[in-house]
Amino acid sequence: MRGQGRVGNRLSQELTTLRQRIAELEALHAGRERAEEALRKSEATAQALLESAAEGIVIVGSDGRIVLANARAAEMFGTPREELIGQPMEVLLPERLRAAHTTHRAGYFTEPRIRPMGRGLDLAGRRKDGTEFPVEISLSYNETEDGLVTMAFITDIAQRKHAEWRQNTQFAVTRVFAESGQLEDAIAPLLRAICEGLGWEVGELWYVDPATKVLRWGGIWHAPSLDVAEFEAVSRQITLSHGSGLPGRVWATGEPAWIADILTDADFHRTAVAAKMGLHGALAFPVWSERGVTGIMVFFSRHVHPPDQDLLKIMADIGSRIGQFIKRKRGEEALTRQAEELARLGQEAQVREAFIRNVVESIQDGIIVLDRQGRITEWNRAMEERYGIPAAEVRGLSILEVFPSLRAEGFEESLGRILGGTEEVTLERWEHETRHRGRGTMNIKGSPLRTLTGEVIGAVLALEDVTERVKLERIARQSEKMAAVGSLAAGIAHEINNPIGVITSRVELILMEAREKGLQPGVTRDLRVIEKHAGRVAKITQGLLSFSRQAPWKLTDMDVNQVVEEALLLVEKQFTKERIVLEKNLAAGLPQIAGSPNHLEQVLVNLLTNAREAMVGGGTVLVESRRAHEMIEIRVMDTGPGIPPEVMARIFDPFFTTKEEGTGLGLSISYGIVREHGGTITIESRPGGGSTFIIQLPIRATSTEEGTLHGERAHPRHR
């Protein structure tokens, strides 16, 4: 019985232990189920996030093959995700980029890090149908049980890029329109703006010949890397009829046309030369005017470009705007004629008001309309842009209140005659300050504003901006004066050459006699000085002859500081004698420039002599040299009495002088010499404050071979 009791106890203990183990297993199983459920929920959440992401997400294994792609990536590349899995990553890239990307991918797996891909580069993706689109890509990585994987987060930026292209191109086209006076002036800049803005490499214009009813080639722009000589030669020789070739087809339809590969177009007339250049993609669009299609613009690329509907819309808009530009240019003359007719005849009140407003706001010249009291009633858009003053600010103000300087021109009396209806008044070349554009020059023409019955109800002022024209006329007058200097210089040089030749030969004879008879060293030294300066005069006269007949000077590598030093040496004794302190501040290490040292020395001696003559009773002259960007700058500064403004305006004019015995040629010749070096010479001065002459010479690439400028042979000391 005791044995049975022991067995029962052991069985009871074993049963208890078994029950405890079963309870533990059940608890463990329940925990595992909870963990598995949490894992399933986490995976579901990750999958949901992956599928709902706005970006395309592609995960690539270390072998370069795609292991996962989300729905957005499949949609973006137009490829079912089951087709993407297992494919090399490069199937998502244009063929031209695949080889390089394979190398970059291998490098990334070697040294992975989170970063944007292709910083500073234009990245492109390739859809299943072969079309390309711009993308932005960010890269990340993760370690898994199967090894390192790369995650690419891809954003389709086609819409943003198209918006940027459209905005940039339209801005460039608008700028071309604003800067071009005639359509002919705008063609090459337009072609360039469109090519550079939208990624084309060749642009050309075909225009409709109204007499023969054919298309003729009218111009081209191309990327510098392309040789278009043969393409241009072939294009010049052909004409295209209505419907013939790509330009002719666009002419016929009036709609833009896109050819993915022009070499496959059976109706393309320049296939052979296009193939040589490697041209493929082509786009053509019409240029419209009020008479219909007046021209065709055609663009080419060395890449095959599938049609891009957004880009076609941009081109159609540009074609329309070019047509509007043509229409506007033709309309400006009509508007001018209408404005004159309006001022002469007038119209009924309601019609006149609408018409005047249209003319005033459309015409490019400034238009001001005054009432009988001389108060401003109309101030057109051109005046707002030119002066930066809105019309609302000036309406109701007197014209003389807005432009006080008109009183000094006697315009108040002239305005009275206009408002009195007795005459039209013209004020030419009125110079004044503007708020935003600095000093300007205007021609003003004023006419009475009459009703149909002839009653004067105000005045119309037309303001023509002639600022640039006046500048060009001043330059032309200066050129004419310099031409006169050249003619006079030739005569002077011939007259000086003869006595200089006599002086030189006599000095040489005396020096020979000095060597034979042993004259005093001081006499010989003085004769050497005379010989040196006689030689310099001879060189200067030779320079005047060369300057007058525009003969080429010999170029040499020139040390500007050395030329300055030699010029100072020539005048040093005379400056000391007249109690003038001569100072210098020459920058070290200035680059050599290509030029004529003798002529530059002539300019410096002339400026130094003028400074000396201006400082009666002594003073100080400072000569400085320095580098100013890509120029070498020489400044000659004196402490003399300064130069009055009315003299400064004519300081470089031939024959103009304030000296009793001056010829008025020194500064004119100096001006010409500096200009022939490609430089400038200007002056800063005020009465009582001294004068500063500033010479700026361009830093040119020097050479061991001699070049040429207009003028005399290079100074022998600098060869």
C-alpha positions in Angstrom: 0.0 0.0 0.0 2.9 2.3 0.8 4.4 1.6 -2.6 1.1 2.5 -4.3 1.0 5.8 -2.3 4.5 6.7 -3.4 3.6 6.1 -7.1 0.4 8.1 -6.7 2.4 11.0 -5.3 4.9 10.9 -8.1 2.1 10.7 -10.7 0.4 13.7 -9.1 3.7 15.7 -9.2 4.3 14.8 -12.8 0.8 15.8 -13.7 1.2 19.1 -12.0 4.5 19.8 -13.8 2.8 18.8 -17.1 0.0 21.1 -16.5 2.4 24.0 -15.7 4.4 23.2 -19.0 1.1 23.1 -20.9 0.2 26.5 -19.5 3.6 27.9 -20.4 3.3 26.6 -23.9 -0.1 28.1 -24.3 1.1 31.5 -23.1 4.1 31.3 -25.5 1.8 30.4 -28.4 -0.5 33.3 -27.6 2.5 35.7 -27.5 3.8 34.4 -30.8 0.4 34.9 -32.4 0.3 38.5 -31.0 3.8 39.1 -32.4 2.8 37.6 -35.8 -0.3 39.7 -35.8 1.7 42.9 -35.0 4.2 41.9 -37.8 1.4 41.5 -40.2 -0.1 44.8 -39.3 3.4 46.5 -39.6 3.9 45.0 -43.0 0.4 46.0 -44.1 1.1 49.6 -42.9 4.5 49.7 -44.7 2.9 48.3 -47.8 0.1 50.9 -47.6 2.6 53.7 -47.1 4.6 52.4 -50.0 1.6 52.2 -52.3 0.1 55.5 -51.3 3.4 57.5 -51.7 3.3 60.3 -54.2 6.8 59.5 -55.3 7.8 56.5 -57.3 9.8 54.1 -55.1 12.1 51.5 -56.6 14.3 49.2 -54.5 17.4 47.7 -56.1 19.5 44.8 -54.9 23.3 44.8 -55.0 23.2 43.0 -58.3 21.6 46.1 -59.9 18.2 44.4 -60.4 14.8 45.7 -59.2 13.4 43.8 -56.2 10.4 46.1 -55.5 8.5 48.9 -57.1 5.4 50.7 -55.9 2.3 51.5 -57.9 3.4 55.1 -58.5 6.7 53.9 -60.1 4.8 51.5 -62.3 2.5 54.2 -63.4 5.3 56.8 -63.9 7.3 54.5 -66.2 4.2 53.0 -67.9 5.3 49.4 -67.0 3.4 46.9 -64.9 5.4 46.2 -61.7 5.6 42.5 -62.3 7.5 43.4 -65.5 9.9 45.6 -63.5 10.8 43.1 -60.9 14.0 41.4 -61.8 14.9 43.8 -64.5 18.2 45.9 -64.4 17.7 49.3 -63.0 19.0 50.8 -66.2 15.8 49.9 -68.1 14.3 53.0 -66.5 16.9 55.2 -68.1 17.4 56.5 -71.6 19.8 54.3 -73.6 22.4 57.1 -73.8 22.8 57.2 -70.0 22.8 53.5 -69.2 26.5 52.7 -69.6 27.5 55.6 -67.4 24.8 54.8 -64.8 26.1 51.2 -64.4 29.5 52.6 -63.3 27.9 55.1 -60.9 25.6 52.4 -59.4 28.6 50.2 -58.6 30.3 53.1 -56.9 27.3 53.8 -54.8 27.1 50.3 -53.5 30.7 50.5 -52.6 30.2 53.7 -50.5 26.4 54.1 -49.9 25.0 57.3 -48.3 21.7 59.2 -48.3 22.0 61.9 -51.0 20.2 63.4 -54.0 21.2 61.8 -57.3 23.0 63.7 -60.1 23.3 67.0 -58.2 23.5 69.8 -60.8 22.5 67.5 -63.7 19.3 67.2 -65.7 18.1 63.6 -65.0 15.7 61.8 -67.3 13.6 58.6 -67.0 12.4 56.4 -69.9 9.0 55.0 -70.2 8.1 51.6 -71.7 7.0 53.3 -74.9 10.4 55.0 -75.3 9.3 58.5 -74.3 11.5 60.4 -71.9 10.6 62.7 -69.0 12.6 64.8 -66.5 13.0 63.4 -62.9 14.5 64.2 -59.5 15.9 61.2 -57.6 16.9 60.9 -53.9 18.9 57.8 -52.9 18.9 55.9 -49.6 20.0 52.4 -48.6 19.3 49.6 -46.1 21.0 46.5 -44.8 18.8 43.3 -45.1 19.2 39.6 -44.5 19.9 39.3 -48.2 22.5 42.1 -48.3 22.5 45.8 -49.1 19.6 47.3 -51.1 19.3 50.8 -52.5 16.0 52.8 -52.4 15.4 55.3 -55.1 12.7 57.9 -54.5 11.7 59.3 -57.9 9.6 62.5 -58.6 8.3 63.2 -62.1 9.1 67.0 -62.6 7.8 67.2 -66.2 5.1 69.7 -65.4 7.5 71.9 -63.3 10.1 71.7 -66.1 7.6 72.6 -68.8 6.5 75.5 -66.7 10.1 76.7 -66.2 10.8 76.2 -69.9 7.7 78.1 -70.9 8.4 81.0 -68.5 12.1 81.3 -69.3 11.5 81.0 -73.1 8.6 83.5 -73.1 10.7 85.9 -71.0 13.6 85.6 -73.4 11.3 86.1 -76.4 9.7 89.1 -74.7 13.2 90.6 -74.1 14.1 90.1 -77.8 10.9 91.9 -78.8 11.8 94.8 -76.5 15.3 95.1 -77.7 14.6 94.8 -81.5 13.6 97.7 -83.6 12.8 95.6 -86.7 11.7 92.0 -87.3 14.9 91.4 -89.2 16.9 92.4 -86.1 14.9 89.9 -84.0 15.3 86.7 -86.0 18.7 85.5 -84.9 18.1 86.4 -81.2 14.6 84.7 -81.3 16.1 81.5 -82.8 18.8 81.4 -80.1 16.3 82.2 -77.3 14.0 79.3 -78.3 16.9 76.8 -78.9 18.6 77.5 -75.6 15.4 77.7 -73.7 13.8 74.5 -75.0 16.9 72.4 -75.7 17.2 72.5 -79.5 20.5 72.7 -81.3 19.6 74.2 -84.7 17.0 76.8 -85.5 16.1 78.2 -88.9 13.6 80.6 -90.5 11.7 80.1 -93.7 9.7 83.1 -95.0 6.9 83.3 -97.5 7.8 85.1 -100.7 4.6 86.9 -101.6 5.7 87.5 -105.2 6.5 83.9 -106.1 4.3 82.1 -103.4 7.2 79.9 -102.2 9.1 79.5 -99.0 12.7 80.8 -99.0 15.4 80.1 -96.4 15.9 83.2 -94.3 18.4 82.6 -91.4 19.9 80.2 -88.9 21.2 79.8 -85.4 23.1 76.8 -84.2 24.9 75.4 -81.1 28.7 76.1 -81.3 29.5 72.4 -81.4 27.8 71.9 -84.7 29.2 72.7 -88.2 26.3 73.9 -90.3 28.1 75.3 -93.3 27.0 72.6 -95.7 23.5 72.5 -94.2 23.2 76.3 -94.7 24.6 76.1 -98.3 22.0 73.5 -99.3 19.2 75.4 -97.6 20.0 78.6 -99.4 19.7 76.8 -102.8 16.2 75.4 -102.4 12.7 76.8 -102.3 9.6 75.0 -101.0 6.1 75.1 -102.4 2.9 75.0 -100.5 2.8 71.6 -98.7 6.3 70.5 -99.7 8.7 69.4 -97.1 8.3 70.0 -93.3 8.1 73.8 -93.6 5.8 73.6 -96.6 3.4 71.2 -94.7 3.2 73.6 -91.7 2.6 76.5 -94.2 -0.3 74.5 -95.7 -1.9 73.4 -92.4 -1.1 76.4 -90.3 -0.4 74.1 -87.3 2.9 73.1 -85.5 4.4 69.8 -86.6 6.7 67.4 -84.6 8.9 64.8 -86.3 10.4 62.3 -83.8 13.2 61.5 -86.4 13.5 63.6 -89.5 15.7 61.0 -91.2 12.6 58.8 -91.5 10.5 61.6 -93.1 10.2 60.7 -96.8 9.4 64.4 -97.7 12.4 65.9 -96.0 14.6 67.6 -98.7 17.9 67.7 -96.8 18.2 64.1 -95.5 21.8 63.5 -96.5 23.3 66.6 -94.9 21.1 66.2 -91.8 22.4 62.6 -91.4 26.0 63.9 -91.6 25.2 66.3 -88.8 23.5 63.6 -86.8 20.1 65.5 -86.7 17.0 63.6 -85.7 14.2 65.3 -83.8 12.5 68.3 -85.6 9.8 70.8 -84.7 8.2 73.4 -87.0 5.6 76.1 -86.3 4.0 78.9 -88.2 4.6 82.6 -87.7 1.3 84.4 -88.2 0.4 88.0 -89.1 -2.9 89.6 -90.1 -2.3 88.4 -93.7 -1.9 84.7 -92.6 1.2 82.6 -92.3 4.3 84.8 -93.1 7.0 82.4 -92.1 8.0 79.1 -90.6 10.5 78.4 -87.8 12.1 75.0 -87.7 14.2 73.5 -84.9 16.4 70.4 -84.9 18.1 68.2 -82.3 20.6 65.4 -82.5 18.3 63.2 -80.3 15.2 61.4 -81.3 12.4 63.4 -79.6 8.9 61.8 -79.3 6.1 64.5 -79.6 5.6 66.7 -76.6 2.1 68.3 -76.7 3.0 70.8 -74.0 6.0 72.0 -76.0 3.8 72.3 -79.1 1.5 74.6 -77.2 4.4 76.7 -76.1 5.6 77.0 -79.7 2.1 77.8 -81.0 2.0 80.6 -78.5 5.4 82.0 -79.5 4.4 81.9 -83.1 1.3 83.9 -82.3 3.3 86.4 -80.3 5.8 86.8 -83.2 2.9 87.6 -85.4 1.6 90.1 -82.9 5.1 91.7 -82.9 4.9 92.1 -86.7 1.5 93.5 -86.5 2.5 95.9 -83.7 5.5 97.2 -85.7 3.3 97.8 -88.7 0.7 99.4 -86.5 3.0 101.9 -84.9 3.3 103.9 -88.2 -0.4 103.9 -88.6 -0.9 105.0 -85.0 1.6 107.9 -85.5 -0.3 109.0 -88.6 -3.6 108.7 -86.8 -2.2 110.8 -83.9 -1.2 113.6 -86.3 -4.5 113.5 -88.0 -6.3 113.7 -84.7 -4.3 116.7 -83.6 -5.0 118.5 -86.9 -8.7 117.7 -87.4 -10.2 116.5 -84.1 -13.3 114.3 -83.8 -16.6 114.3 -82.0 -16.2 114.2 -78.3 -17.1 110.5 -77.6 -15.2 109.1 -80.6 -12.3 111.5 -80.0 -11.9 110.5 -76.4 -11.9 106.7 -77.1 -9.5 107.2 -80.1 -7.1 109.4 -78.2 -6.9 107.0 -75.3 -6.1 104.1 -77.7 -3.4 106.1 -79.5 -1.9 107.6 -76.3 -1.7 104.2 -74.6 -0.4 102.3 -77.7 2.2 104.7 -79.2 5.8 104.2 -78.2 6.6 107.9 -78.1 5.6 109.8 -74.9 2.3 111.6 -75.3 1.0 114.3 -72.9 -2.4 116.0 -73.4 -2.9 119.4 -71.7 -6.1 121.4 -71.0 -6.4 125.1 -71.7 -4.7 126.0 -68.4 -1.6 123.8 -69.2 -2.7 121.1 -66.8 -2.0 117.4 -67.6 -5.1 115.4 -68.6 -3.4 112.4 -70.3 0.0 110.8 -69.6 0.5 107.6 -71.6 2.1 104.3 -70.7 5.3 105.3 -72.5 5.7 108.3 -70.1 5.0 106.1 -67.1 7.7 103.7 -68.1 10.2 106.4 -69.0 9.8 108.5 -65.9 8.5 106.0 -63.4 5.6 108.2 -62.5 2.0 106.9 -62.7 -0.5 108.9 -64.6 -2.6 109.3 -61.5 0.2 111.3 -59.8 0.5 113.9 -62.6 -3.1 114.4 -63.7 -4.2 117.9 -62.8 -0.7 119.3 -62.4 0.8 121.9 -64.6 3.3 120.7 -67.1 5.8 123.3 -65.8 5.3 122.0 -62.3 6.2 118.5 -63.4 9.1 119.6 -65.6 10.5 122.9 -64.0 13.5 122.9 -66.4 11.2 123.7 -69.3 10.9 127.2 -68.0 14.6 127.7 -68.6 14.0 126.7 -72.2 11.4 129.4 -72.7 8.7 126.8 -73.0 6.2 128.7 -71.0 5.9 131.3 -73.7 5.8 128.6 -76.4 3.0 126.8 -74.6 1.0 130.0 -74.6 1.3 130.2 -78.3 0.2 126.6 -78.7 -2.8 127.1 -76.4 -3.6 130.3 -78.3 -3.8 128.3 -81.4 -1.3 130.5 -83.3 1.3 127.9 -84.1 2.9 124.5 -83.5 6.1 124.5 -81.5 9.1 122.2 -81.6 11.7 122.0 -78.8 14.7 119.9 -80.0 17.3 118.2 -77.8 15.9 119.1 -74.4 18.2 117.6 -71.8 16.9 116.8 -68.3 17.1 114.3 -65.5 14.7 111.4 -65.3 13.7 109.5 -62.1 15.0 106.1 -63.2 17.0 106.4 -66.4 19.4 109.2 -65.6 19.9 112.1 -68.0 18.0 112.0 -71.2 17.5 114.0 -74.3 14.1 114.6 -75.9 12.5 116.3 -78.9 9.2 117.9 -78.0 6.6 118.7 -80.6 3.5 120.6 -79.4 0.3 121.1 -81.4 -3.0 122.7 -80.5 -5.9 120.3 -79.7 -9.0 121.4 -81.5 -12.6 120.5 -81.8 -14.2 119.9 -85.1 -15.3 123.5 -85.1 -11.7 124.6 -84.8 -11.9 125.7 -81.1 -8.6 125.1 -79.2 -9.3 123.0 -76.1 -5.8 122.2 -75.1 -2.5 120.9 -76.5 -0.8 117.6 -77.5 2.9 117.2 -76.7 4.8 114.3 -78.4 8.1 113.5 -76.7 10.6 111.6 -78.8 13.6 110.0 -76.9 16.7 110.9 -78.9 19.2 110.2 -76.2 21.0 107.4 -78.1 20.9 109.3 -81.4 22.5 112.3 -79.8 25.3 110.1 -78.3 26.0 108.6 -81.8 26.1 112.0 -83.4 28.6 113.2 -80.8 30.8 110.2 -81.5 30.5 110.8 -85.3 31.6 114.4 -84.8 34.5 113.4 -82.7 35.6 110.9 -85.4 35.4 113.7 -88.0 37.5 115.9 -85.9 40.1 113.1 -85.4 40.2 112.6 -89.2 41.0 116.3 -89.5 43.7 115.8 -86.9 45.2 113.1 -89.1 45.3 115.4 -92.1 46.9 118.2 -90.2 49.3 115.8 -88.5 50.7 114.7 -91.8 51.5 118.3 -92.8 53.1 119.1 -89.5 55.2 116.0 -89.6 56.5 116.7 -93.1 57.5 120.2 -92.0 59.2 119.1 -88.9 61.1 116.2 -90.5 63.3 118.5 -92.6 64.8 120.6 -89.8 65.1 117.6 -87.5 67.1 115.8 -90.2 69.4 118.8 -90.5 69.8 119.0 -86.6 70.5 115.2 -86.4 73.1 115.2 -89.1 74.9 118.3 -87.8 75.0 116.8 -84.2 76.5 113.6 -85.7 79.2 115.6 -87.4 80.0 117.6 -84.3 80.2 114.4 -82.2 82.7 113.0 -84.8 84.7 116.2 -84.5 84.5 115.9 -80.7 86.0 112.4 -80.8 88.8 113.7 -83.1 89.6 116.9 -81.2 88.7 115.9 -77.7 86.0 118.4 -76.6 85.1 118.7 -73.0 83.0 115.8 -71.6 80.2 118.1 -70.6 79.8 119.3 -74.2 79.8 115.8 -75.5 77.2 114.8 -72.9 75.0 117.7 -74.0 75.4 116.7 -77.6 74.3 113.2 -76.7 71.2 114.6 -75.0 70.4 116.7 -78.1 70.9 113.7 -80.3 68.6 111.6 -78.2 65.8 114.1 -78.1 66.2 114.9 -81.8 65.7 111.2 -82.4 62.6 111.2 -80.2 61.2 114.1 -82.2 61.9 112.3 -85.4 60.1 109.2 -84.0 57.1 111.4 -83.0 56.8 113.0 -86.4 57.1 109.6 -88.0 54.2 108.5 -85.6 52.1 111.5 -86.8 52.7 110.4 -90.4 51.7 106.9 -89.6 48.7 108.1 -87.6 47.5 110.2 -90.5 47.7 107.4 -93.1 46.5 104.6 -90.7 49.6 102.5 -91.2 50.1 99.6 -88.8 52.2 100.0 -85.7 54.5 97.2 -84.6 53.3 95.6 -81.4 55.6 94.5 -78.6 55.2 93.2 -75.1 55.2 96.3 -73.1 55.9 96.9 -69.4 53.6 99.9 -68.5 55.6 100.8 -65.4 58.8 101.0 -67.4 57.2 103.3 -70.0 56.0 105.5 -67.1 59.5 105.6 -65.6 61.0 106.7 -68.9 58.4 109.4 -69.3 59.1 110.7 -65.8 62.8 110.7 -66.6 62.3 112.9 -69.6 60.4 115.7 -67.7 62.2 115.4 -64.3 64.7 118.2 -64.7 62.1 120.7 -66.0 59.7 119.9 -63.1 62.5 120.4 -60.6 63.4 123.7 -62.2 59.8 124.9 -61.9 59.5 123.8 -58.2 57.0 121.0 -59.0 57.2 117.8 -56.9 57.0 114.7 -59.0 55.7 111.6 -57.2 54.9 108.1 -58.3 53.0 105.1 -56.9 53.4 102.3 -59.4 51.9 98.9 -58.6 54.3 96.0 -58.7 53.8 92.9 -60.7 51.5 94.4 -63.4 51.2 92.1 -66.4 52.7 93.1 -69.7 50.4 94.3 -72.4 50.7 94.4 -76.2 51.2 97.9 -77.5 53.5 100.6 -78.7 55.7 101.9 -75.9 56.9 105.0 -77.8 53.3 106.1 -78.4 52.3 105.5 -74.8 55.3 107.5 -73.7 54.3 110.3 -76.0 50.8 110.4 -74.3 52.3 110.5 -70.8 54.8 113.2 -71.6 52.0 115.3 -73.1 49.8 114.9 -70.0 52.8 115.6 -67.7 53.7 118.7 -69.7 50.1 120.0 -69.5 50.1 119.5 -65.7 53.4 121.4 -65.4 52.1 124.3 -67.5 48.9 124.4 -65.4 50.8 124.8 -62.1 52.5 128.2 -62.4 54.4 128.7 -59.1 54.8 125.0 -58.3 52.7 122.2 -57.1 52.6 118.4 -57.0 52.1 115.8 -59.7 51.4 112.2 -58.7 51.5 109.3 -61.3 49.9 106.0 -60.3 49.5 102.7 -62.0 47.3 99.8 -60.9 45.3 96.9 -62.2 41.5 97.5 -62.5 39.9 94.2 -63.4 41.0 93.3 -66.9 42.6 96.8 -67.5 45.8 98.5 -66.6 45.0 102.0 -65.3 47.4 104.9 -65.2 46.4 108.1 -63.4 48.2 111.5 -63.8 47.0 113.8 -61.0 48.0 117.4 -60.4 47.2 120.1 -57.8 46.6 122.8 -60.4 43.6 125.1 -60.7 41.3 122.5 -62.3 39.4 122.7 -65.5 36.0 124.5 -65.9 33.1 122.3 -67.1 32.7 124.2 -70.4 36.3 123.4 -71.2 36.1 119.8 -70.1 33.4 119.2 -72.7 35.8 120.1 -75.5 39.1 119.0 -74.0 39.8 116.3 -76.6 38.6 118.3 -79.6 41.2 119.0 -82.3 42.4 122.6 -82.4 40.8 123.4 -79.1 43.2 125.1 -76.7 43.2 127.6 -73.8 46.9 128.4 -74.3 48.0 131.5 -76.1 50.5 129.6 -78.2 48.9 126.1 -78.1 48.0 124.2 -81.2 45.1 122.2 -79.6 46.5 118.9 -81.0 48.2 117.3 -78.0 45.2 115.8 -76.3 43.5 114.9 -79.6 46.5 112.9 -80.7 46.8 111.3 -77.2 43.1 110.4 -77.4 43.6 108.7 -80.7 46.7 106.8 -79.5 44.9 105.4 -76.5 41.9 104.5 -78.6 44.1 102.7 -81.1 45.4 100.6 -78.1 41.7 99.6 -77.4 41.7 101.8 -74.3 40.0 104.9 -73.0 41.3 108.3 -71.7 39.0 110.3 -69.4 39.3 113.3 -67.1 38.1 114.2 -63.7 38.4 117.8 -62.6 36.7 120.7 -60.8 37.8 124.3 -60.5 40.2 124.7 -57.7 40.5 121.0 -57.1 43.2 119.9 -59.5 42.8 117.5 -62.5 43.1 113.8 -63.0 43.6 112.1 -66.4 42.8 108.4 -66.3 44.1 106.1 -69.0 42.8 102.5 -69.1 44.4 99.9 -71.4 43.1 96.4 -71.9 45.3 93.5 -70.8 45.9 91.5 -73.9 47.5 88.1 -74.3 51.2 88.9 -75.0 53.3 87.0 -77.5 56.9 86.6 -78.5 55.8 87.4 -82.1 55.2 91.1 -83.0 51.6 92.1 -83.9 50.3 95.4 -85.3 48.3 98.4 -84.2 47.6 101.6 -86.2 50.6 103.8 -86.0 54.4 103.8 -85.8 57.0 101.0 -85.3 57.6 100.0 -81.7 60.1 101.8 -79.7 63.5 100.0 -80.2 64.3 100.1 -76.4 61.3 97.8 -75.8 62.0 95.1 -78.4 
